[in-house]
Amino acid sequence: MFGTCEPPETHPITEVRRHHRLDSDEANHLDAYSESRSVIGDGECFYRSFIFSYLEQVIDRQDTNEENRLLHVVERMSMRHGDLQWNSEFCRSSKAFRNLIKKIMRWKRHGRESSSSRRKEKLLEFFSEYDTTLDIIIFLRLVVAIQMCSHREVYEPLIPGLRGNYNLEDWCFWRVAPACRSTDHVMMVALARALEVPLRVERVRGGYDPDIYTGPGVPRPRVTLLYSANHYEIIYPRAPSAESSSHQASQREHAADQGSSQQTTQRKHPADQSSSHQASQREDHADQS
């Protein structure tokens, strides 16, 4: 996840304030977070941050409901990929993703021999090498492309410059699928909705609605990232005072999500200069199968 070097530990959120030289009034929104985890800036930092943050919380859970749900998502994406009749790397990369999910399930089956902390160490080891994560990133990028092209009526109006000889599929093959391409707001919405994983992206200096996708309104791990200068890293919400142990506990989605399920941000994310905040609202009326 973090390069071939030793995986970094988490750092106090005060390090973020110090690194970016934030005044106290510029960093009030960061008071809700306790720690951050750096991610290598190689053009894949969003995807690495997203999937590691999510799986880190999945590992904390005793059951395997999320793992089974994800495996069903992979099957759904596979069917949509078949409908699109693309010649892509989906078959190989989706197999790698399924194998990772099944690996996590095996870690859990070890019971006491494999504690949550030990499972997290294994996850860090897995994401610390490029070779083991390359297909995972390829899969996530293809999921974005499949989600967008399976809901053309939602996403085509959000992409400027599409025309007869340059359609949405062309745009996805040029802007989404290739390695190290930057990620914009529309792509983040598509990934979060495809996997049904709540996503929140904070800016270092705030100023924008950070909710990209608030989820289907059921308890589920919630990914929270920090954005600055085209780079993403993981941040951890503070645990409630009654729970002094794991910072991951506070990331879990509460069932009562204040009625905001199936909605995305009402403002554009700074990383996206060409997309619209309406993707999620419009996709609610599209095919959810």
C-alpha positions, 0 to 999 in steps of 0.5 A: 500500500505504502511502497516497498519500504516499511509500512508507516505507522499512524500519526497524530492528527496534530502532525497534519496541522504542523505539516500543512502549517494550519492556523487554528481556525483553518483546522477546526474540522480536523478536531473530529479526527485523531490520527492519519496514515500516509499513503505513497503518492504514485497516482494510485493514492485514492484507490489504495487509501479507499480499499485499505481503510475499508478492509481495515474496518472489515477485519475488525468485525467478527462476522464475515457479512461484509466479505460475503456482500463484497463477493456478491458485488464482484459477481454483479460487476462481472455480469455487467462487464460481460454485458459491456463486452469489453476486452479488459483485465477484469477477469484476472484482477477480479480474481485477485480481489476475490482471493484477497477477500477470501484470504481475510475470511480465512484469517478470521476463521483462525479465531484466537490464533489470529487477533484483529491486530495480527490480521491488520499486520497481515493486511499491511504486509499485503498492501506494502508491496506493489506486486501484490496490490497491482491487480487490486488497483486495476480491479477498482479502476475497472469497477469505476468504468463499469459502474459509469458505463452501466449507468450512462444516463447518469454519468454522460451528462457529467462528462464535458466534451463527449461527442459522436466519436468520443463517447463515455466508454472512450473517456473511461478507457482514457481517463479511468482505467489506465494506471496513475490517472488522477481521480475526480469527484465523479469517479469517487462517486461511482466507486463508492456507489458500486461497492456501497461503501460510505465515503467522506473526503475532507480537505486540509483547509475545509470549505467543501461538503466532505460527504461523497456518498453516505451509503444505503443507511445500514451499519457499514464501514465508512471510509474517511480520507484527507485530500490535499494537492491531488493527494489522498491519505487515510484519517481516523475519526476519534472514538466516542469517549465511552470507547477508548480502544479502537479508532476504527469503531467510530468509523462504522456507519450508524444505521440511522444516517439522518435520512441522508442515504442514497445522497452524495455531496451537494458541492464539488470536491476540489479535485474535480473541476469538470464533474457535477455533484448530482451523480448519486441523486440521479443514479437513484433512479437508475438500475440498482441491480 
